[in-house]
Amino acid sequence: MSGGSDRSNRNAISAIDPRTNRYIQSLSQMRESKAQSRLRQATANLPDAIMQIGIDQGQLMAVLALMVGAKRAIEVGVFTGYSALCVAQHLPPDGKLVACDISQEWTAIGQPFWAEAEVQDRIDLKIGPAAETLAALIDAGEANSYDFAFIDADKDGYDGYYEQCLTLVRSGGAIAMDNIFMQGRALESNAEDRAATAVHALTRKIFADERGDPAVIPIGDGMLLARKR
């Protein structure tokens, strides 16, 4: 590794200054597993590599999963599976991550690395609209039975995914959402930018909502955390 200067790090969006970001990335690499590093490098060569979360974000998610004692987790938006790998590696052997995505192509890239890390049995990949997958979990009586959820998918769907995850996550569990800054576009409402306006509205809704305890973390393109009361 080269202390944060490799291409896979440059693809990541960051809300902080480049010098500080390079330092944070270099620290985070010290805790990155070989499978994580290899998957990140493989993703860096893809046209849509900017969709990949940063190493520091993956590390934060891992720590969050550990802090809430996660055994059951949800991910909405898998891409090539780096974030799923970050969480799955910190679940117990009998833990389960329900990973929702619509792309067989992208998720297939990550699966060999899940196997390399020996966590493939902890990841239950669901291909199809996430709203339908989450609704099926609720209908199956799984409300209040998950410990952690991560949302990083279509921004127009964030509000719905958040409400479904809030139903599925137990009291004391945590929900994280990526890209709440949207490179500055979501800092205010803009009728011409539907996705950014949706994220802006949801962020303000969560901060006014007594069902959870929220915080904004200026990591990557902005991450919102909420602890369910």
C-alpha positions as CSV (number, residue, x, y, z in Angstrom):
1,M,0.0,0.0,0.0
2,S,1.1,3.6,-0.6
3,G,-0.4,5.5,2.3
4,G,-3.6,6.5,0.6
5,S,-2.2,7.5,-2.8
6,D,-3.4,4.5,-4.8
7,R,-6.1,4.8,-7.3
8,S,-8.7,3.1,-5.2
9,N,-8.4,5.8,-2.6
10,R,-8.5,8.6,-5.1
11,N,-11.9,7.3,-6.4
12,A,-13.4,7.9,-2.9
13,I,-15.4,11.1,-2.3
14,S,-14.3,13.0,0.9
15,A,-15.8,15.9,2.7
16,I,-12.5,16.8,4.3
17,D,-9.3,18.3,2.9
18,P,-7.1,16.0,0.8
19,R,-4.1,16.1,3.2
20,T,-6.2,15.0,6.2
21,N,-8.1,12.4,4.1
22,R,-4.8,10.8,3.0
23,Y,-3.7,10.5,6.6
24,I,-7.0,9.0,7.6
25,Q,-7.0,6.5,4.7
26,S,-3.4,5.5,5.5
27,L,-4.4,4.8,9.1
28,S,-7.4,2.8,8.0
29,Q,-5.4,0.7,5.7
30,M,-3.5,-0.6,8.7
31,R,-6.7,-2.5,9.8
32,E,-7.8,-3.6,6.3
33,S,-7.8,-7.4,5.7
34,K,-6.2,-8.8,2.6
35,A,-9.6,-9.7,1.2
36,Q,-10.8,-6.2,1.7
37,S,-7.7,-4.7,0.1
38,R,-8.0,-7.0,-2.9
39,L,-11.7,-6.3,-3.4
40,R,-11.1,-2.5,-3.1
41,Q,-8.4,-2.7,-5.8
42,A,-10.6,-4.8,-8.1
43,T,-13.4,-2.2,-7.7
44,A,-11.1,0.7,-8.4
45,N,-10.7,-0.4,-12.0
46,L,-14.5,-0.2,-12.7
47,P,-16.2,2.7,-14.5
48,D,-18.5,3.3,-11.5
49,A,-15.7,2.9,-8.9
50,I,-16.8,6.2,-7.3
51,M,-19.8,4.3,-5.8
52,Q,-17.4,2.4,-3.5
53,I,-17.2,3.5,0.1
54,G,-13.9,4.5,1.5
55,I,-11.7,2.4,3.7
56,D,-12.4,4.7,6.6
57,Q,-16.2,4.4,6.1
58,G,-15.9,0.6,6.1
59,Q,-13.9,0.7,9.3
60,L,-16.5,2.9,10.9
61,M,-19.2,0.5,10.0
62,A,-17.2,-2.4,11.4
63,V,-16.7,-0.6,14.7
64,L,-20.4,0.3,14.8
65,A,-21.4,-3.3,14.3
66,L,-19.0,-4.3,17.1
67,M,-20.3,-1.6,19.4
68,V,-23.9,-2.7,19.1
69,G,-22.9,-6.3,19.3
70,A,-24.4,-7.0,15.9
71,K,-25.4,-10.6,15.1
72,R,-28.0,-9.7,12.5
73,A,-27.5,-6.9,10.0
74,I,-29.0,-5.4,6.9
75,E,-27.4,-3.7,3.9
76,V,-29.4,-1.8,1.2
77,G,-27.1,-1.3,-1.8
78,V,-24.2,-3.7,-2.1
79,F,-22.3,-2.6,-5.2
80,T,-19.3,-4.9,-5.4
81,G,-19.5,-6.0,-1.7
82,Y,-16.8,-4.1,0.1
83,S,-19.1,-2.7,2.8
84,A,-20.8,-6.1,3.2
85,L,-17.4,-7.6,3.7
86,C,-16.5,-5.0,6.3
87,V,-19.5,-5.8,8.4
88,A,-19.6,-9.6,7.8
89,Q,-16.0,-9.9,9.1
90,H,-17.1,-8.6,12.4
91,L,-20.3,-10.7,12.9
92,P,-20.1,-13.8,15.0
93,P,-19.8,-17.1,13.0
94,D,-23.5,-17.7,13.2
95,G,-24.3,-14.0,12.3
96,K,-26.2,-13.0,9.2
97,L,-26.1,-10.0,6.9
98,V,-29.1,-9.6,4.6
99,A,-27.5,-7.8,1.6
100,C,-30.0,-6.2,-0.8
101,D,-29.1,-5.2,-4.4
102,I,-30.6,-5.4,-7.9
103,S,-27.3,-6.2,-9.8
104,Q,-26.1,-9.7,-10.3
105,E,-23.1,-8.2,-12.2
106,W,-21.7,-6.0,-9.5
107,T,-22.4,-8.3,-6.6
108,A,-20.7,-11.2,-8.4
109,I,-17.4,-9.3,-8.3
110,G,-17.3,-9.3,-4.5
111,Q,-18.4,-12.9,-3.8
112,P,-15.0,-14.5,-4.4
113,F,-13.5,-12.1,-1.8
114,W,-16.3,-12.9,0.7
115,A,-15.2,-16.6,0.2
116,E,-11.5,-15.6,0.6
117,A,-12.4,-14.0,3.9
118,E,-14.5,-17.1,4.8
119,V,-17.6,-15.0,5.5
120,Q,-19.7,-16.0,2.5
121,D,-22.0,-18.1,4.8
122,R,-22.8,-14.9,6.8
123,I,-24.0,-12.9,3.8
124,D,-27.5,-13.6,2.5
125,L,-27.5,-11.9,-0.8
126,K,-31.0,-10.9,-2.0
127,I,-31.2,-9.8,-5.7
128,G,-34.3,-7.7,-6.4
129,P,-35.8,-4.4,-5.3
130,A,-34.7,-3.7,-1.7
131,A,-38.1,-2.3,-0.7
132,E,-39.7,-5.7,-1.6
133,T,-37.0,-7.6,0.3
134,L,-37.4,-5.5,3.4
135,A,-41.2,-5.7,3.2
136,A,-40.9,-9.5,3.1
137,L,-38.7,-9.5,6.2
138,I,-41.3,-7.4,8.0
139,D,-44.1,-9.6,6.8
140,A,-42.2,-12.6,8.1
141,G,-42.3,-11.2,11.6
142,E,-38.7,-10.0,11.8
143,A,-39.4,-6.5,13.1
144,N,-37.2,-5.4,15.9
145,S,-34.8,-8.3,15.4
146,Y,-31.8,-6.7,13.6
147,D,-28.9,-4.9,15.2
148,F,-27.5,-2.8,12.5
149,A,-28.5,-1.5,9.0
150,F,-26.5,0.4,6.3
151,I,-28.3,2.2,3.5
152,D,-26.4,3.2,0.3
153,A,-28.7,2.9,-2.6
154,D,-30.9,5.0,-4.8
155,K,-31.4,8.3,-3.0
156,D,-35.1,8.7,-4.0
157,G,-35.7,5.5,-2.0
158,Y,-33.8,6.5,1.1
159,D,-36.9,7.6,3.1
160,G,-38.7,4.3,2.5
161,Y,-35.6,2.2,3.2
162,Y,-35.0,4.2,6.4
163,E,-38.6,3.6,7.6
164,Q,-38.4,-0.1,6.8
165,C,-35.0,-0.5,8.5
166,L,-36.3,1.4,11.5
167,T,-39.1,-1.2,11.8
168,L,-36.6,-4.1,11.5
169,V,-33.8,-2.8,13.8
170,R,-34.2,-3.3,17.5
171,S,-34.2,-0.6,20.2
172,G,-30.6,0.3,20.8
173,G,-29.6,-0.8,17.3
174,A,-28.1,1.5,14.7
175,I,-28.8,2.7,11.2
176,A,-26.2,4.3,9.0
177,M,-26.8,6.1,5.7
178,D,-24.2,7.2,3.2
179,N,-24.0,10.2,0.8
180,I,-26.0,12.6,2.9
181,F,-24.0,15.5,1.5
182,M,-24.1,14.4,-2.1
183,Q,-21.0,16.5,-2.8
184,G,-22.8,19.6,-1.3
185,R,-26.0,19.1,-3.4
186,A,-28.0,17.9,-0.4
187,L,-27.2,20.7,1.9
188,E,-30.3,22.5,0.9
189,S,-33.5,21.9,-1.1
190,N,-33.5,22.3,-4.8
191,A,-36.6,21.5,-6.8
192,E,-34.4,20.8,-9.9
193,D,-32.4,18.1,-8.0
194,R,-35.0,15.5,-6.9
195,A,-32.5,13.1,-5.3
196,A,-30.6,15.7,-3.4
197,T,-33.8,17.3,-2.1
198,A,-35.1,13.9,-1.0
199,V,-31.9,13.3,1.1
200,H,-32.0,16.8,2.5
201,A,-35.6,16.3,3.6
202,L,-34.9,12.9,5.1
203,T,-31.9,14.2,7.1
204,R,-34.0,17.0,8.6
205,K,-36.8,14.6,9.3
206,I,-34.5,12.2,11.2
207,F,-33.1,15.1,13.3
208,A,-36.7,16.1,14.2
209,D,-37.8,12.5,14.9
210,E,-38.0,11.4,18.5
211,R,-37.8,7.7,17.5
212,G,-34.0,7.9,17.2
213,D,-30.8,9.7,18.3
214,P,-29.0,11.0,15.2
215,A,-25.6,12.3,14.3
216,V,-23.9,13.5,11.1
217,I,-20.3,12.3,10.6
218,P,-18.3,14.2,8.0
219,I,-16.7,11.1,6.6
220,G,-16.6,10.2,2.9
221,D,-19.6,12.0,1.3
222,G,-21.3,12.4,4.7
223,M,-22.7,9.6,6.8
224,L,-25.8,9.9,9.0
225,L,-26.0,7.6,12.0
226,A,-29.1,7.0,14.1
227,R,-29.6,5.0,17.2
228,K,-33.1,3.6,17.5
229,R,-34.7,4.4,20.8
